[in-house]
Structures are given as structure tokens and as C-alpha cells.
Amino acid sequence: MSGDAALASALRRERSVALAALLLIAALAWAWVLREAARMAAMDMPAMSGARMSHMQMMSPAFAPWSATLALYLFAMWLVMMIGMMTPSAAPLVLIYIGVARQAATRGHRFAAAAWFFGGYLAAWAAFSLLATLAQWLLESLSMMTPAMQAANARLGATVLIAAGAYQWLPLKDACLSNCRAPLSFIQQHGGFQASAGGSLRLGFQHGLYCVGCCWLLMLLLFVGGVMNLLWIAGLAGFVMIEKLAPGARWITRGAGLAAIAAGLWMLRQSW
């Protein structure tokens, strides 16, 4: 086998392994989300006996008083959701990283493993998950969320929808989205691929921050539809992937923004 053929074969093998690993990570995250959503849905069944309902309510984060253990659980819930939602849209960049690293290795340049870069990316979403957990605690302490982890006040839900829709039109959204859609350009503008694990972790974290900047208000729409509402989770995950990968993303983004604003105004009108 020639050198180029051997390189191509090794690259295909590494990309296949990496893609399988990313899909497994996303699948495990979704499996956990599905299990927890089913468990919480079971707690809302009106046919439950009083004793069983009382027992399950005490086990549910939606009914339990806040504690360090519950806060840790809810942080894990947000983080696992973000991993399941964002890993598929991050996969193309990880595969690009592997391809460039393999080609650089043939010229004697070593880059840190792609796992470090991906770990940094997830660290940015871990930071968002922590802030989302704090926001949930604040809303619950103000009695602005239902036991189903959904906004209890229609005006609050409308405000979040309108804010998310307006954000879709802001220059900050465009800047963050452009960095998410052009990962190689982002890497070149931030010092290129890194040889050290720490440098690669930092680069992944920086890229993750742009993705958080692009999507954070979209993720807060979970407070409107229900934090563990599977349709909302799947819909938002699909929309994020479309924004990042589909042509004409600017108009898709702004069209969605108009739809969110219209839905928020309708909710406001219904609440009066």
C-alpha cells in the first residue's frame, strides 16, 4: 500500500471510530433523558394511588425541596441534555480535527488528541448547565415554575419566547453562528491546532463558548415547553443542527426568530 493510500486508510479508520464514539455518547445521553422523562411523566398520572403518588413525589426533583443533592442532580440533568443535543452538531468539527491532525502527523507535527478538544467544548456547555440550574432554582423559589418544570406564568413564557426571537436578529447571534459554521476559520483565528492537551482543551472551550452564545436563549425555551419535554428537546436539537449545517442559515435563523416573537405576542395576548 502506498503512503497516500495508507494515510487515507488510517484516516478513515480513525474517523469511523471517532464517529461511533460520538454517536454512542449522544445515544447514552438521550437514553438517560428518555428514562428520566418517562419517570417524571409517570409521576403525573392521575390514576396513581395516593400512597404511591406521595412516595414518587418525594423522589421527584419537581416536588422535592432544594438541597445540594438535588442541585447536583439537576445540574447533571441539564448537562446530559446538552451533551445529547449538541454532540451531533459538534461531530463534523471533531472529524475535521482528526483529519488535520493525522495529516500533520505525517509531517512530524503532533496535535493533542481530539478528545481534549471535545472535552473543552463540553466544558463550555457544563458552564451553561450550571447557570441554567441556578436559573431554575431562582424561578422555583419565586414560584414561577410548575412541578413539571415549566413556566407557571404565561407572561414569563411569552417574555422568554420574545427575547429568544429578538436575539435571533442581533449581530451577536450572527457572530457566534458564523464561528460555529466555519470551524476551520475559527481555529485559524485562535492560534491554530494545539500540540498540548491544555491548549487543545482551551481551544475547544473557546469554540464551545461561541456555540453557547449562539444557542443559550434557544435552550432557555425549555422553561417554556417544559425542561424534560421530549418534543421540545428534540425540536431544539434539530433546529440547532439545521442552523449550523444547512445553507441559508441566516434566513432560517431570522425566520425562526419572527416565529418565536409572534408566538410570544400571542401568548401575551392570551394571558390578559
Accessible surface in RSA format (square Angstrom, percent):
REM  Atomic radii and reference values for relative SASA: ProtOr
REM  Chains: A
REM  Algorithm: Lee & Richards
REM  Probe-radius: 1.40
REM  Slices: 20
REM RES _ NUM      All-atoms   Total-Side   Main-Chain    Non-polar    All polar
REM                ABS   REL    ABS   REL    ABS   REL    ABS   REL    ABS   REL
RES MET A   1   177.28  91.8  88.20  58.4  89.08 212.1  97.28  82.7  80.00 106.0
RES SER A   2    73.93  62.5  55.02  73.4  18.91  43.6  54.93 117.0  19.00  26.6
RES GLY A   3    60.31  74.4   0.00   N/A  60.31  74.4  41.54 114.0  18.77  42.0
RES ASP A   4   119.28  83.6 112.77 112.2   6.51  15.4  33.94  79.9  85.33  85.1
RES ALA A   5    43.04  39.6  33.24  51.3   9.81  22.3  40.50  57.0   2.55   6.8
RES ALA A   6    43.71  40.2  39.20  60.5   4.51  10.3  40.36  56.8   3.35   8.9
RES LEU A   7    43.66  24.3  38.38  27.5   5.27  13.3  43.02  30.2   0.64   1.7
RES ALA A   8    40.30  37.1  35.75  55.2   4.55  10.3  39.86  56.1   0.44   1.2
RES SER A   9    30.76  26.0  28.40  37.9   2.36   5.4   4.76  10.1  26.00  36.4
RES ALA A  10    12.39  11.4  12.07  18.6   0.32   0.7  12.10  17.0   0.28   0.8
RES LEU A  11    22.37  12.5  22.37  16.0   0.00   0.0  22.37  15.7   0.00   0.0
RES ARG A  12   151.84  63.8 148.73  75.8   3.12   7.4  74.05 101.2  77.80  47.1
RES ARG A  13   141.27  59.3 134.66  68.6   6.61  15.7  66.12  90.4  75.15  45.5
RES GLU A  14    56.66  32.5  51.76  39.2   4.89  11.6  29.18  56.4  27.48  22.4
RES ARG A  15    90.67  38.1  89.83  45.8   0.85   2.0  22.54  30.8  68.14  41.3
RES SER A  16    70.16  59.3  59.43  79.3  10.73  24.7  35.90  76.4  34.27  48.0
RES VAL A  17    98.42  64.8  94.13  85.2   4.29  10.3  97.51  84.7   0.90   2.5
RES ALA A  18    17.60  16.2  10.82  16.7   6.78  15.4  17.23  24.3   0.37   1.0
RES LEU A  19    69.97  39.0  69.97  50.1   0.00   0.0  69.97  49.1   0.00   0.0
RES ALA A  20    60.82  55.9  50.98  78.7   9.84  22.4  56.06  79.0   4.76  12.6
RES ALA A  21    46.49  42.7  40.72  62.8   5.77  13.1  45.72  64.4   0.77   2.0
RES LEU A  22     8.96   5.0   8.69   6.2   0.27   0.7   8.84   6.2   0.13   0.3
RES LEU A  23   102.51  57.1  99.05  70.9   3.47   8.7  99.46  69.9   3.05   8.2
RES LEU A  24   106.25  59.2 102.48  73.3   3.77   9.5 105.85  74.3   0.40   1.1
RES ILE A  25    61.86  35.2  59.85  44.6   2.02   4.9  60.40  43.5   1.47   4.0
RES ALA A  26     7.82   7.2   7.82  12.1   0.00   0.0   7.82  11.0   0.00   0.0
RES ALA A  27    56.84  52.3  44.56  68.8  12.28  27.9  52.50  73.9   4.33  11.5
RES LEU A  28   113.13  63.0 107.03  76.6   6.10  15.3 107.56  75.5   5.57  15.0
RES ALA A  29     7.32   6.7   2.96   4.6   4.36   9.9   6.69   9.4   0.63   1.7
RES TRP A  30    58.12  23.3  57.96  28.1   0.16   0.4  50.37  26.9   7.74  12.6
RES ALA A  31    55.69  51.2  46.23  71.3   9.46  21.5  49.88  70.2   5.81  15.4
RES TRP A  32    55.54  22.3  51.04  24.7   4.50  10.6  40.60  21.6  14.94  24.2
RES VAL A  33     2.69   1.8   2.69   2.4   0.00   0.0   2.69   2.3   0.00   0.0
RES LEU A  34    88.95  49.5  85.79  61.4   3.15   7.9  86.09  60.5   2.86   7.7
RES ARG A  35   146.75  61.6 138.15  70.4   8.60  20.5  72.68  99.3  74.08  44.9
RES GLU A  36     4.44   2.6   4.44   3.4   0.00   0.0   0.03   0.1   4.42   3.6
RES ALA A  37     9.59   8.8   4.72   7.3   4.87  11.1   5.85   8.2   3.74   9.9
RES ALA A  38    63.71  58.6  50.56  78.0  13.15  29.9  58.29  82.1   5.42  14.3
RES ARG A  39    63.88  26.8  56.74  28.9   7.15  17.0  48.37  66.1  15.52   9.4
RES MET A  40    20.95  10.8  18.74  12.4   2.20   5.2  16.38  13.9   4.56   6.0
RES ALA A  41    61.76  56.8  49.39  76.2  12.37  28.1  55.58  78.3   6.18  16.4
RES ALA A  42    27.71  25.5  24.85  38.3   2.86   6.5  27.54  38.8   0.17   0.5
RES MET A  43     3.34   1.7   2.31   1.5   1.03   2.5   1.77   1.5   1.57   2.1
RES ASP A  44    81.62  57.2  61.90  61.6  19.72  46.6  32.50  76.5  49.12  49.0
RES MET A  45    95.26  49.3  93.14  61.6   2.11   5.0  76.18  64.8  19.07  25.3
RES PRO A  46   133.33  97.2  99.15  90.4  34.18 124.3 108.50  89.6  24.83 154.3
RES ALA A  47    92.05  84.6  55.19  85.2  36.86  83.8  67.17  94.6  24.88  65.9
RES MET A  48    23.91  12.4   2.19   1.4  21.72  51.7   8.04   6.8  15.87  21.0
RES SER A  49    68.37  57.8  53.34  71.2  15.04  34.6  54.51 116.1  13.86  19.4
RES GLY A  50    59.36  73.2   0.00   N/A  59.36  73.2  41.38 113.6  17.98  40.3
RES ALA A  51    85.26  78.4  64.90 100.2  20.35  46.3  74.35 104.7  10.90  28.9
RES ARG A  52   134.86  56.6 128.72  65.6   6.13  14.6  43.44  59.4  91.42  55.4
RES MET A  53    39.71  20.6  39.71  26.3   0.00   0.0  39.55  33.6   0.16   0.2
RES SER A  54    59.05  49.9  56.33  75.2   2.72   6.3  27.32  58.2  31.72  44.4
RES HIS A  55   101.64  55.5  99.64  69.3   1.99   5.1  71.19  73.4  30.44  35.4
RES MET A  56    25.75  13.3  25.75  17.0   0.00   0.0  24.74  21.0   1.00   1.3
RES GLN A  57    55.96  31.3  55.80  40.8   0.16   0.4   5.51  11.7  50.45  38.3
RES MET A  58   139.36  72.2 115.56  76.5  23.80  56.7  83.29  70.8  56.07  74.3
RES MET A  59   107.49  55.7  83.25  55.1  24.24  57.7  86.58  73.6  20.92  27.7
RES SER A  60     1.19   1.0   0.96   1.3   0.23   0.5   0.23   0.5   0.96   1.3
RES PRO A  61     5.65   4.1   3.13   2.9   2.51   9.1   4.11   3.4   1.53   9.5
RES ALA A  62    20.85  19.2   4.95   7.6  15.91  36.2   5.51   7.8  15.34  40.6
RES PHE A  63    77.49  38.8  45.55  28.2  31.94  83.1  50.79  30.8  26.69  76.4
RES ALA A  64    26.41  24.3  17.28  26.7   9.14  20.8  19.17  27.0   7.24  19.2
RES PRO A  65   116.13  84.6 101.45  92.5  14.68  53.4 112.97  93.3   3.15  19.6
RES TRP A  66    68.52  27.5  39.22  19.0  29.29  68.8  39.29  20.9  29.22  47.4
RES SER A  67    60.69  51.3  45.25  60.4  15.44  35.6  50.11 106.7  10.58  14.8
RES ALA A  68    89.52  82.3  68.63 105.9  20.89  47.5  76.98 108.4  12.54  33.2
RES THR A  69   107.84  76.7 102.83 104.2   5.01  11.9  70.31  94.4  37.53  56.7
RES LEU A  70    16.00   8.9  13.00   9.3   3.00   7.5  15.67  11.0   0.33   0.9
RES ALA A  71    32.96  30.3  31.59  48.8   1.37   3.1  32.02  45.1   0.94   2.5
RES LEU A  72   122.38  68.2 118.32  84.6   4.06  10.2 121.79  85.5   0.60   1.6
RES TYR A  73    53.78  25.1  47.97  27.3   5.81  15.1  53.38  40.1   0.39   0.5
RES LEU A  74     0.38   0.2   0.38   0.3   0.00   0.0   0.38   0.3   0.00   0.0
RES PHE A  75    49.76  24.9  49.76  30.8   0.00   0.0  49.76  30.2   0.00   0.0
RES ALA A  76    36.98  34.0  35.54  54.8   1.44   3.3  36.98  52.1   0.00   0.0
RES MET A  77     0.00   0.0   0.00   0.0   0.00   0.0   0.00   0.0   0.00   0.0
RES TRP A  78     0.00   0.0   0.00   0.0   0.00   0.0   0.00   0.0   0.00   0.0
RES LEU A  79    38.09  21.2  38.09  27.2   0.00   0.0  38.09  26.7   0.00   0.0
RES VAL A  80    32.53  21.4  32.53  29.4   0.00   0.0  32.53  28.3   0.00   0.0
RES MET A  81     1.01   0.5   0.00   0.0   1.01   2.4   0.75   0.6   0.26   0.3
RES MET A  82     0.27   0.1   0.00   0.0   0.27   0.7   0.06   0.1   0.21   0.3
RES ILE A  83    30.91  17.6  30.86  23.0   0.05   0.1  30.91  22.3   0.00   0.0
RES GLY A  84     1.82   2.2   0.00   N/A   1.82   2.2   1.59   4.4   0.23   0.5
RES MET A  85     2.46   1.3   0.56   0.4   1.90   4.5   0.70   0.6   1.76   2.3
RES MET A  86     0.02   0.0   0.02   0.0   0.00   0.0   0.02   0.0   0.00   0.0
RES THR A  87     0.97   0.7   0.97   1.0   0.00   0.0   0.97   1.3   0.00   0.0
RES PRO A  88    39.41  28.7  29.38  26.8  10.04  36.5  33.74  27.9   5.67  35.3
RES SER A  89     8.42   7.1   0.48   0.6   7.94  18.3   0.48   1.0   7.94  11.1
RES ALA A  90     6.20   5.7   2.58   4.0   3.62   8.2   6.18   8.7   0.02   0.1
RES ALA A  91     9.66   8.9   9.66  14.9   0.00   0.0   9.66  13.6   0.00   0.0
RES PRO A  92    51.24  37.3  46.19  42.1   5.05  18.3  50.17  41.4   1.07   6.6
RES LEU A  93     9.59   5.3   8.73   6.2   0.87   2.2   8.73   6.1   0.87   2.3
RES VAL A  94     7.36   4.8   7.29   6.6   0.07   0.2   7.36   6.4   0.00   0.0
RES LEU A  95    35.80  19.9  35.80  25.6   0.00   0.0  35.80  25.1   0.00   0.0
RES ILE A  96    50.72  28.9  49.96  37.2   0.76   1.8  50.72  36.5   0.00   0.0
RES TYR A  97     0.94   0.4   0.94   0.5   0.00   0.0   0.94   0.7   0.00   0.0
RES ILE A  98    18.66  10.6  16.66  12.4   2.00   4.8  18.26  13.1   0.40   1.1
RES GLY A  99     2.98   3.7   0.00   N/A   2.98   3.7   2.98   8.2   0.00   0.0
RES VAL A 100    44.50  29.3  43.75  39.6   0.75   1.8  43.80  38.1   0.70   1.9
RES ALA A 101    19.95  18.3  17.17  26.5   2.78   6.3  17.54  24.7   2.41   6.4
RES ARG A 102    70.53  29.6  65.43  33.4   5.10  12.1   6.12   8.4  64.41  39.0
RES GLN A 103    84.07  47.0  84.07  61.4   0.00   0.0   8.52  18.1  75.55  57.3
RES ALA A 104     2.57   2.4   2.57   4.0   0.00   0.0   2.57   3.6   0.00   0.0
RES ALA A 105    23.11  21.2  11.64  18.0  11.47  26.1  11.90  16.8  11.21  29.7
RES THR A 106    82.87  58.9  42.24  42.8  40.63  96.8  43.33  58.2  39.54  59.8
RES ARG A 107   160.95  67.6 131.71  67.1  29.24  69.6  69.63  95.2  91.32  55.3
RES GLY A 108    63.40  78.2   0.00   N/A  63.40  78.2  34.09  93.5  29.31  65.7
RES HIS A 109   108.13  59.1 104.81  72.8   3.32   8.5  64.31  66.3  43.82  51.0
RES ARG A 110   179.49  75.4 170.23  86.8   9.26  22.0  67.39  92.1 112.10  67.9
RES PHE A 111    54.11  27.1  30.71  19.0  23.39  60.9  31.13  18.9  22.98  65.8
RES ALA A 112    11.12  10.2   2.03   3.1   9.09  20.7  10.05  14.2   1.07   2.8
RES ALA A 113    61.64  56.7  45.36  70.0  16.28  37.0  56.22  79.2   5.42  14.4
RES ALA A 114    15.84  14.6   9.52  14.7   6.33  14.4   9.60  13.5   6.24  16.5
RES ALA A 115    76.88  70.7  59.51  91.8  17.36  39.5  66.43  93.6  10.44  27.7
RES TRP A 116   120.28  48.3 118.47  57.3   1.81   4.2  99.01  52.8  21.28  34.5
RES PHE A 117     2.06   1.0   2.06   1.3   0.00   0.0   2.06   1.2   0.00   0.0
RES PHE A 118    16.95   8.5  16.77  10.4   0.17   0.4  16.95  10.3   0.00   0.0
RES GLY A 119    29.19  36.0   0.00   N/A  29.19  36.0  22.95  63.0   6.24  14.0
RES GLY A 120     0.02   0.0   0.00   N/A   0.02   0.0   0.02   0.0   0.00   0.0
RES TYR A 121     2.99   1.4   2.99   1.7   0.00   0.0   2.99   2.2   0.00   0.0
RES LEU A 122    30.61  17.0  29.85  21.4   0.76   1.9  30.11  21.1   0.50   1.3
RES ALA A 123    42.59  39.2  33.51  51.7   9.08  20.7  38.35  54.0   4.24  11.2
RES ALA A 124     0.87   0.8   0.00   0.0   0.87   2.0   0.00   0.0   0.87   2.3
RES TRP A 125     0.25   0.1   0.25   0.1   0.00   0.0   0.25   0.1   0.00   0.0
RES ALA A 126    26.17  24.1  24.81  38.3   1.36   3.1  25.29  35.6   0.88   2.3
RES ALA A 127    45.11  41.5  37.25  57.5   7.86  17.9  43.60  61.4   1.51   4.0
RES PHE A 128    11.71   5.9   8.93   5.5   2.77   7.2  10.79   6.5   0.92   2.6
RES SER A 129     0.00   0.0   0.00   0.0   0.00   0.0   0.00   0.0   0.00   0.0
RES LEU A 130    93.48  52.1  93.48  66.9   0.00   0.0  93.48  65.6   0.00   0.0
RES LEU A 131   116.15  64.7 111.51  79.8   4.63  11.6 111.88  78.6   4.27  11.5
RES ALA A 132     1.93   1.8   0.00   0.0   1.93   4.4   1.66   2.3   0.27   0.7
RES THR A 133     5.52   3.9   5.52   5.6   0.00   0.0   5.52   7.4   0.00   0.0
RES LEU A 134    94.57  52.7  92.63  66.3   1.94   4.9  92.96  65.3   1.61   4.3
RES ALA A 135    34.01  31.3  28.35  43.8   5.65  12.9  33.33  46.9   0.67   1.8
RES GLN A 136     0.21   0.1   0.21   0.2   0.00   0.0   0.00   0.0   0.21   0.2
RES TRP A 137   119.20  47.8 119.14  57.7   0.06   0.1  99.75  53.2  19.45  31.6
RES LEU A 138    89.19  49.7  89.19  63.8   0.00   0.0  89.19  62.6   0.00   0.0
RES LEU A 139    26.07  14.5  26.07  18.7   0.00   0.0  26.07  18.3   0.00   0.0
RES GLU A 140    40.67  23.3  24.18  18.3  16.49  39.3  14.18  27.4  26.49  21.6
RES SER A 141    66.77  56.4  26.74  35.7  40.03  92.2  35.81  76.3  30.96  43.4
RES LEU A 142   105.33  58.7  84.12  60.2  21.21  53.3  88.93  62.5  16.40  44.1
RES SER A 143    94.21  79.6  70.30  93.8  23.91  55.1  39.78  84.7  54.42  76.2
RES MET A 144    53.33  27.6  52.42  34.7   0.91   2.2  40.99  34.8  12.34  16.3
RES MET A 145    17.72   9.2   0.00   0.0  17.72  42.2   0.00   0.0  17.72  23.5
RES THR A 146    45.23  32.2  38.47  39.0   6.76  16.1  41.03  55.1   4.20   6.3
RES PRO A 147    69.44  50.6  64.34  58.6   5.10  18.6  67.26  55.5   2.18  13.6
RES ALA A 148    54.06  49.7  36.22  55.9  17.84  40.6  44.98  63.3   9.08  24.1
RES MET A 149     1.44   0.7   1.44   1.0   0.00   0.0   1.44   1.2   0.00   0.0
RES GLN A 150    69.36  38.8  69.36  50.7   0.00   0.0   2.83   6.0  66.53  50.5
RES ALA A 151    17.64  16.2   3.51   5.4  14.13  32.1   3.54   5.0  14.10  37.4
RES ALA A 152    56.87  52.3  22.70  35.0  34.17  77.7  24.61  34.7  32.26  85.5
RES ASN A 153    64.72  44.6  59.30  57.3   5.42  13.0  11.88  28.6  52.84  51.1
RES ALA A 154    48.24  44.4  34.68  53.5  13.57  30.9  40.81  57.5   7.43  19.7
RES ARG A 155   101.41  42.6 101.08  51.5   0.33   0.8  33.18  45.3  68.24  41.4
RES LEU A 156    32.27  18.0  27.13  19.4   5.14  12.9  31.13  21.9   1.14   3.1
RES GLY A 157     1.14   1.4   0.00   N/A   1.14   1.4   1.14   3.1   0.00   0.0
RES ALA A 158     0.00   0.0   0.00   0.0   0.00   0.0   0.00   0.0   0.00   0.0
RES THR A 159    77.89  55.4  75.09  76.1   2.80   6.7  57.19  76.8  20.70  31.3
RES VAL A 160    23.38  15.4  21.49  19.5   1.88   4.5  23.38  20.3   0.00   0.0
RES LEU A 161    14.59   8.1  14.59  10.4   0.00   0.0  14.59  10.2   0.00   0.0
RES ILE A 162    46.03  26.2  46.03  34.3   0.00   0.0  46.03  33.1   0.00   0.0
RES ALA A 163    41.31  38.0  31.59  48.7   9.73  22.1  38.96  54.9   2.36   6.2
RES ALA A 164     1.62   1.5   0.96   1.5   0.66   1.5   1.15   1.6   0.47   1.3
RES GLY A 165     0.05   0.1   0.00   N/A   0.05   0.1   0.05   0.1   0.00   0.0
RES ALA A 166    44.42  40.8  40.73  62.9   3.69   8.4  43.36  61.1   1.06   2.8
RES TYR A 167    12.22   5.7  11.44   6.5   0.78   2.0  11.38   8.6   0.83   1.0
RES GLN A 168     2.69   1.5   2.69   2.0   0.00   0.0   2.23   4.8   0.45   0.3
RES TRP A 169    96.97  38.9  84.70  41.0  12.27  28.8  84.48  45.0  12.49  20.3
RES LEU A 170    83.24  46.4  83.24  59.6   0.00   0.0  83.24  58.5   0.00   0.0
RES PRO A 171   106.29  77.5 100.18  91.3   6.11  22.2 102.92  85.0   3.37  20.9
RES LEU A 172   105.29  58.6  98.92  70.8   6.37  16.0 102.97  72.3   2.32   6.2
RES LYS A 173     0.00   0.0   0.00   0.0   0.00   0.0   0.00   0.0   0.00   0.0
RES ASP A 174    42.58  29.8  36.81  36.6   5.78  13.7  26.02  61.2  16.57  16.5
RES ALA A 175    48.21  44.3  40.57  62.6   7.63  17.4  47.89  67.4   0.32   0.8
RES CYS A 176     8.08   6.1   8.08   9.0   0.00   0.0   0.00   0.0   8.08   8.7
RES LEU A 177     8.48   4.7   8.48   6.1   0.00   0.0   8.48   6.0   0.00   0.0
RES SER A 178    61.74  52.2  52.46  70.0   9.28  21.4  46.34  98.7  15.40  21.6
RES ASN A 179    25.00  17.2  22.12  21.4   2.88   6.9   3.70   8.9  21.30  20.6
RES CYS A 180    11.59   8.8   0.22   0.2  11.37  26.7   0.22   0.5  11.37  12.3
RES ARG A 181    87.97  36.9  60.92  31.1  27.05  64.4  16.96  23.2  71.01  43.0
RES ALA A 182    43.95  40.4  37.10  57.2   6.85  15.6  43.71  61.6   0.23   0.6
RES PRO A 183    21.02  15.3  21.02  19.2   0.00   0.0  21.02  17.4   0.00   0.0
RES LEU A 184    74.36  41.4  73.43  52.5   0.93   2.3  73.43  51.6   0.93   2.5
RES SER A 185    46.03  38.9  41.52  55.4   4.51  10.4  24.97  53.2  21.07  29.5
RES PHE A 186     1.22   0.6   0.02   0.0   1.21   3.1   0.53   0.3   0.69   2.0
RES ILE A 187     0.68   0.4   0.68   0.5   0.00   0.0   0.68   0.5   0.00   0.0
RES GLN A 188   135.34  75.7 111.08  81.2  24.26  57.8  39.01  83.0  96.33  73.1
RES GLN A 189   130.15  72.8  93.45  68.3  36.70  87.4  41.47  88.3  88.67  67.3
RES HIS A 190    57.07  31.2  36.80  25.6  20.27  51.8  31.08  32.0  25.99  30.2
RES GLY A 191    63.88  78.8   0.00   N/A  63.88  78.8  37.73 103.5  26.15  58.6
RES GLY A 192    19.16  23.6   0.00   N/A  19.16  23.6  18.59  51.0   0.57   1.3
RES PHE A 193    34.75  17.4  16.22  10.0  18.53  48.2  16.22   9.8  18.53  53.0
RES GLN A 194    39.97  22.4  38.53  28.2   1.44   3.4   3.13   6.7  36.85  27.9
RES ALA A 195    76.15  70.0  53.00  81.8  23.15  52.7  53.19  74.9  22.96  60.8
RES SER A 196    65.36  55.2  55.53  74.1   9.84  22.7  50.61 107.8  14.75  20.7
RES ALA A 197    35.11  32.3  28.09  43.3   7.03  16.0  28.09  39.6   7.02  18.6
RES GLY A 198    43.65  53.8   0.00   N/A  43.65  53.8  34.54  94.8   9.11  20.4
RES GLY A 199     3.60   4.4   0.00   N/A   3.60   4.4   0.98   2.7   2.62   5.9
RES SER A 200     0.00   0.0   0.00   0.0   0.00   0.0   0.00   0.0   0.00   0.0
RES LEU A 201    69.93  38.9  69.79  49.9   0.14   0.3  69.79  49.0   0.14   0.4
RES ARG A 202   139.55  58.6 134.35  68.5   5.20  12.4  56.25  76.9  83.29  50.5
RES LEU A 203     3.61   2.0   2.50   1.8   1.12   2.8   3.26   2.3   0.35   0.9
RES GLY A 204     0.00   0.0   0.00   N/A   0.00   0.0   0.00   0.0   0.00   0.0
RES PHE A 205    69.46  34.7  69.46  43.0   0.00   0.0  69.46  42.1   0.00   0.0
RES GLN A 206    60.36  33.8  59.04  43.1   1.32   3.1  14.88  31.7  45.48  34.5
RES HIS A 207     6.74   3.7   6.74   4.7   0.00   0.0   0.12   0.1   6.62   7.7
RES GLY A 208     0.00   0.0   0.00   N/A   0.00   0.0   0.00   0.0   0.00   0.0
RES LEU A 209    83.92  46.7  76.40  54.7   7.52  18.9  76.65  53.8   7.26  19.5
RES TYR A 210    64.64  30.2  62.89  35.8   1.75   4.5  30.64  23.0  33.99  41.9
RES CYS A 211     0.24   0.2   0.24   0.3   0.00   0.0   0.00   0.0   0.24   0.3
RES VAL A 212    22.46  14.8  22.46  20.3   0.00   0.0  22.46  19.5   0.00   0.0
RES GLY A 213    15.65  19.3   0.00   N/A  15.65  19.3  15.57  42.7   0.08   0.2
RES CYS A 214     1.04   0.8   0.32   0.4   0.72   1.7   0.00   0.0   1.04   1.1
RES CYS A 215     0.02   0.0   0.00   0.0   0.02   0.1   0.02   0.1   0.00   0.0
RES TRP A 216    91.77  36.8  91.77  44.4   0.00   0.0  84.61  45.1   7.16  11.6
RES LEU A 217    19.53  10.9  19.37  13.9   0.16   0.4  19.37  13.6   0.16   0.4
RES LEU A 218    12.32   6.9  12.11   8.7   0.21   0.5  12.11   8.5   0.21   0.6
RES MET A 219     0.00   0.0   0.00   0.0   0.00   0.0   0.00   0.0   0.00   0.0
RES LEU A 220    33.26  18.5  33.26  23.8   0.00   0.0  33.26  23.4   0.00   0.0
RES LEU A 221    12.57   7.0  12.57   9.0   0.00   0.0  12.57   8.8   0.00   0.0
RES LEU A 222     0.00   0.0   0.00   0.0   0.00   0.0   0.00   0.0   0.00   0.0
RES PHE A 223     7.95   4.0   7.95   4.9   0.00   0.0   7.95   4.8   0.00   0.0
RES VAL A 224    13.83   9.1   8.83   8.0   5.00  12.1   8.98   7.8   4.85  13.2
RES GLY A 225     7.81   9.6   0.00   N/A   7.81   9.6   3.05   8.4   4.76  10.7
RES GLY A 226     4.56   5.6   0.00   N/A   4.56   5.6   4.56  12.5   0.00   0.0
RES VAL A 227     0.00   0.0   0.00   0.0   0.00   0.0   0.00   0.0   0.00   0.0
RES MET A 228    17.15   8.9   7.58   5.0   9.57  22.8   9.18   7.8   7.97  10.6
RES ASN A 229    52.63  36.3  42.52  41.1  10.11  24.3  13.28  32.0  39.35  38.0
RES LEU A 230    61.61  34.3  56.36  40.3   5.25  13.2  56.48  39.7   5.13  13.8
RES LEU A 231   153.05  85.2 143.78 102.9   9.27  23.3 144.47 101.5   8.58  23.1
RES TRP A 232    81.13  32.6  75.74  36.7   5.39  12.7  60.54  32.3  20.59  33.4
RES ILE A 233     1.00   0.6   1.00   0.7   0.00   0.0   1.00   0.7   0.00   0.0
RES ALA A 234    51.69  47.5  42.48  65.5   9.22  21.0  43.88  61.8   7.82  20.7
RES GLY A 235    44.47  54.8   0.00   N/A  44.47  54.8  37.33 102.5   7.13  16.0
RES LEU A 236    15.73   8.8  14.66  10.5   1.07   2.7  14.89  10.5   0.84   2.3
RES ALA A 237    14.20  13.1  11.98  18.5   2.22   5.0  12.29  17.3   1.91   5.1
RES GLY A 238    34.26  42.3   0.00   N/A  34.26  42.3  32.96  90.5   1.30   2.9
RES PHE A 239    40.01  20.0  37.29  23.1   2.71   7.1  38.36  23.3   1.65   4.7
RES VAL A 240     0.38   0.2   0.38   0.3   0.00   0.0   0.38   0.3   0.00   0.0
RES MET A 241    63.62  32.9  63.61  42.1   0.01   0.0  27.29  23.2  36.33  48.1
RES ILE A 242    82.60  47.0  79.87  59.5   2.73   6.6  82.60  59.5   0.00   0.0
RES GLU A 243     0.55   0.3   0.55   0.4   0.00   0.0   0.23   0.4   0.32   0.3
RES LYS A 244    12.62   6.2   7.33   4.5   5.29  12.6   4.73   4.3   7.89   8.4
RES LEU A 245    94.83  52.8  67.26  48.1  27.57  69.3  70.21  49.3  24.63  66.3
RES ALA A 246    24.91  22.9  19.98  30.8   4.93  11.2  24.73  34.8   0.18   0.5
RES PRO A 247   118.40  86.3 104.47  95.2  13.93  50.6 109.15  90.1   9.25  57.5
RES GLY A 248    43.67  53.9   0.00   N/A  43.67  53.9  31.51  86.5  12.16  27.2
RES ALA A 249     4.67   4.3   2.09   3.2   2.58   5.9   2.09   2.9   2.58   6.8
RES ARG A 250   127.46  53.5 123.02  62.7   4.44  10.6  40.39  55.2  87.07  52.8
RES TRP A 251   175.13  70.3 167.53  81.1   7.59  17.8 141.61  75.5  33.51  54.4
RES ILE A 252    59.35  33.8  50.20  37.4   9.16  22.1  57.40  41.3   1.95   5.3
RES THR A 253     0.86   0.6   0.86   0.9   0.00   0.0   0.86   1.2   0.00   0.0
RES ARG A 254    33.65  14.1  33.59  17.1   0.06   0.1   2.53   3.5  31.12  18.9
RES GLY A 255    36.76  45.3   0.00   N/A  36.76  45.3  29.61  81.2   7.16  16.0
RES ALA A 256    32.37  29.8  19.50  30.1  12.87  29.3  26.55  37.4   5.82  15.4
RES GLY A 257     0.06   0.1   0.00   N/A   0.06   0.1   0.06   0.2   0.00   0.0
RES LEU A 258   102.03  56.8  98.37  70.4   3.66   9.2  98.60  69.2   3.42   9.2
RES ALA A 259    63.38  58.3  50.06  77.3  13.31  30.3  58.60  82.5   4.78  12.7
RES ALA A 260    16.85  15.5  11.43  17.6   5.41  12.3  16.30  22.9   0.55   1.5
RES ILE A 261    42.70  24.3  42.70  31.8   0.00   0.0  42.70  30.8   0.00   0.0
RES ALA A 262    59.40  54.6  50.24  77.5   9.16  20.8  54.55  76.8   4.84  12.8
RES ALA A 263    42.37  39.0  35.29  54.5   7.07  16.1  41.85  58.9   0.52   1.4
RES GLY A 264     0.00   0.0   0.00   N/A   0.00   0.0   0.00   0.0   0.00   0.0
RES LEU A 265    99.11  55.2  94.15  67.4   4.96  12.5  94.43  66.3   4.68  12.6
RES TRP A 266   155.68  62.5 150.12  72.7   5.56  13.1 134.98  72.0  20.69  33.6
RES MET A 267    41.74  21.6  40.30  26.7   1.45   3.4  32.69  27.8   9.05  12.0
RES LEU A 268    46.51  25.9  46.51  33.3   0.00   0.0  46.51  32.7   0.00   0.0
RES ARG A 269   189.36  79.5 176.29  89.9  13.06  31.1  51.51  70.4 137.84  83.5
RES GLN A 270   109.16  61.0  80.14  58.6  29.02  69.1  21.57  45.9  87.59  66.4
RES SER A 271    34.96  29.5   4.34   5.8  30.62  70.5  14.04  29.9  20.92  29.3
RES TRP A 272   205.33  82.4 147.70  71.5  57.63 135.3 161.98  86.4  43.35  70.3
END  Absolute sums over single chains surface
CHAIN  1 A    13315.1      11030.4       2284.7       9549.9       3765.2
END  Absolute sums over all chains
TOTAL         13315.1      11030.4       2284.7       9549.9       3765.2
